[in-house]
Amino acid sequence: MKKVFRLENLGCANCAAKMEKAISKIEGVSFVSIGFMTRRFTIEADESSFDMILEKAQKIIKKYENDCKIVR
């Protein structure tokens, strides 16, 4: 399942790259892309565990930028 979300309060291109790399290592994630300029977060992952993967992704995002969040 592939979905696109908006990232709110993303302020650093370097952090976005680090987030993307860390999220790609989550089990079940087959593709991830974070566009700094567009604030778009695209993720493709197993449908059966998509919500859990999204929660893990949000924790990773907060680790790099505390105010940044996924807008569903």
PyMOL commands that set and color helices and strands:
alter all, ss='L'
color gray80, all
select helices_A, chain A and resi 13-24+47-64
alter helices_A, ss='H'
color red, helices_A
select strands_A, chain A and resi 2-8+29-35+40-45+69-71
alter strands_A, ss='S'
color yellow, strands_A
deselect
rebuild
show_as cartoon
